[in-house]
Amino acid sequence: MIRYALKCAEGHSFESWFQSADAYEALASKGLVSCAVCGGAEVTKALMAPRVSAAEGAADGPVAAHDRPLSAPAHPAEQMLRALREHLKTTSTYVGGRFAQEARAMHLGETDERPIHGEASPAEARALIEEGVPIAPLPILPPDKTN
């Protein structure tokens, strides 16, 4: 396993673990590495200082950002996105690419209304809005496209 410091085009810094350097390159070349803060797909490796262990008996100083567990949010926005993702998982149904069809059917009364989330192309989203279907974009990635 290898840990990389990463940075997105918006300037957000975050870290992620990869099975190997080749695994990172394979995922990055397919656009599957995204910013943990904003979800942006334009991510590059940032400079990362090597970790040097303190001498035995040295006083422990404050925990640096790179010493925090990777499961802990690096930024308040990341914490909010995690909370939103968890809320969606527990209160709505992920319908994937069928989002436009499902939302339209509920709006027309063809199926029972229920909370859903999924994916729609810009053209599908525009058509739903023009038809008066109440939708809103979500600042998260679909489950299979997260780091």
Contacts in CASP RR format, 6 or more apart in sequence:
PFRMAT RR
TARGET T0000
AUTHOR 0000-0000-0000
METHOD contacts of the structure
MODEL  1
MIRYALKCAEGHSFESWFQSADAYEALASKGLVSCAVCGGAEVTKALMAP
RVSAAEGAADGPVAAHDRPLSAPAHPAEQMLRALREHLKTTSTYVGGRFA
QEARAMHLGETDERPIHGEASPAEARALIEEGVPIAPLPILPPDKTN
1 17 0 8 1.000
1 18 0 8 1.000
1 19 0 8 1.000
1 20 0 8 1.000
2 17 0 8 1.000
2 18 0 8 1.000
2 19 0 8 1.000
2 20 0 8 1.000
2 21 0 8 1.000
2 24 0 8 1.000
3 15 0 8 1.000
3 16 0 8 1.000
3 17 0 8 1.000
3 18 0 8 1.000
3 70 0 8 1.000
4 15 0 8 1.000
4 16 0 8 1.000
4 18 0 8 1.000
4 24 0 8 1.000
4 45 0 8 1.000
4 46 0 8 1.000
4 48 0 8 1.000
5 13 0 8 1.000
5 14 0 8 1.000
5 15 0 8 1.000
5 45 0 8 1.000
5 46 0 8 1.000
5 47 0 8 1.000
5 48 0 8 1.000
5 66 0 8 1.000
6 13 0 8 1.000
6 14 0 8 1.000
6 15 0 8 1.000
6 16 0 8 1.000
6 33 0 8 1.000
6 35 0 8 1.000
6 43 0 8 1.000
6 44 0 8 1.000
6 45 0 8 1.000
6 46 0 8 1.000
7 13 0 8 1.000
7 14 0 8 1.000
7 43 0 8 1.000
7 44 0 8 1.000
7 45 0 8 1.000
7 46 0 8 1.000
8 14 0 8 1.000
8 34 0 8 1.000
8 35 0 8 1.000
8 37 0 8 1.000
8 38 0 8 1.000
8 39 0 8 1.000
8 40 0 8 1.000
8 42 0 8 1.000
8 43 0 8 1.000
9 40 0 8 1.000
9 42 0 8 1.000
9 43 0 8 1.000
10 35 0 8 1.000
10 37 0 8 1.000
10 38 0 8 1.000
10 40 0 8 1.000
12 35 0 8 1.000
12 36 0 8 1.000
12 37 0 8 1.000
12 38 0 8 1.000
12 75 0 8 1.000
12 77 0 8 1.000
13 46 0 8 1.000
13 74 0 8 1.000
14 35 0 8 1.000
14 36 0 8 1.000
14 37 0 8 1.000
14 74 0 8 1.000
14 75 0 8 1.000
14 78 0 8 1.000
15 66 0 8 1.000
15 70 0 8 1.000
15 74 0 8 1.000
16 33 0 8 1.000
16 36 0 8 1.000
16 70 0 8 1.000
16 147 0 8 1.000
17 70 0 8 1.000
18 24 0 8 1.000
18 27 0 8 1.000
24 33 0 8 1.000
24 45 0 8 1.000
27 33 0 8 1.000
28 43 0 8 1.000
31 41 0 8 1.000
32 145 0 8 1.000
32 147 0 8 1.000
33 41 0 8 1.000
33 43 0 8 1.000
33 147 0 8 1.000
34 40 0 8 1.000
34 41 0 8 1.000
34 43 0 8 1.000
34 141 0 8 1.000
34 145 0 8 1.000
34 146 0 8 1.000
34 147 0 8 1.000
35 41 0 8 1.000
35 43 0 8 1.000
36 74 0 8 1.000
36 75 0 8 1.000
36 78 0 8 1.000
36 81 0 8 1.000
36 147 0 8 1.000
37 74 0 8 1.000
37 75 0 8 1.000
37 77 0 8 1.000
37 78 0 8 1.000
37 81 0 8 1.000
38 77 0 8 1.000
38 139 0 8 1.000
39 139 0 8 1.000
39 140 0 8 1.000
39 141 0 8 1.000
48 66 0 8 1.000
51 66 0 8 1.000
54 60 0 8 1.000
65 74 0 8 1.000
68 74 0 8 1.000
73 79 0 8 1.000
73 82 0 8 1.000
81 139 0 8 1.000
81 140 0 8 1.000
84 138 0 8 1.000
84 139 0 8 1.000
84 140 0 8 1.000
85 140 0 8 1.000
88 94 0 8 1.000
88 117 0 8 1.000
88 138 0 8 1.000
88 140 0 8 1.000
91 115 0 8 1.000
92 114 0 8 1.000
92 115 0 8 1.000
92 116 0 8 1.000
92 117 0 8 1.000
93 114 0 8 1.000
93 115 0 8 1.000
93 116 0 8 1.000
93 117 0 8 1.000
94 116 0 8 1.000
94 117 0 8 1.000
94 118 0 8 1.000
94 142 0 8 1.000
94 143 0 8 1.000
95 102 0 8 1.000
95 116 0 8 1.000
95 117 0 8 1.000
95 118 0 8 1.000
96 118 0 8 1.000
96 119 0 8 1.000
96 142 0 8 1.000
97 118 0 8 1.000
97 119 0 8 1.000
97 120 0 8 1.000
98 118 0 8 1.000
99 116 0 8 1.000
99 117 0 8 1.000
99 118 0 8 1.000
99 119 0 8 1.000
99 120 0 8 1.000
99 124 0 8 1.000
100 120 0 8 1.000
100 121 0 8 1.000
100 124 0 8 1.000
100 125 0 8 1.000
100 127 0 8 1.000
100 128 0 8 1.000
102 111 0 8 1.000
102 116 0 8 1.000
103 116 0 8 1.000
103 120 0 8 1.000
103 128 0 8 1.000
103 133 0 8 1.000
103 135 0 8 1.000
104 128 0 8 1.000
104 131 0 8 1.000
104 133 0 8 1.000
105 111 0 8 1.000
106 112 0 8 1.000
106 113 0 8 1.000
106 114 0 8 1.000
106 116 0 8 1.000
107 131 0 8 1.000
107 132 0 8 1.000
107 133 0 8 1.000
107 134 0 8 1.000
117 138 0 8 1.000
118 142 0 8 1.000
119 142 0 8 1.000
120 128 0 8 1.000
120 135 0 8 1.000
125 135 0 8 1.000
125 137 0 8 1.000
128 135 0 8 1.000
129 135 0 8 1.000
END
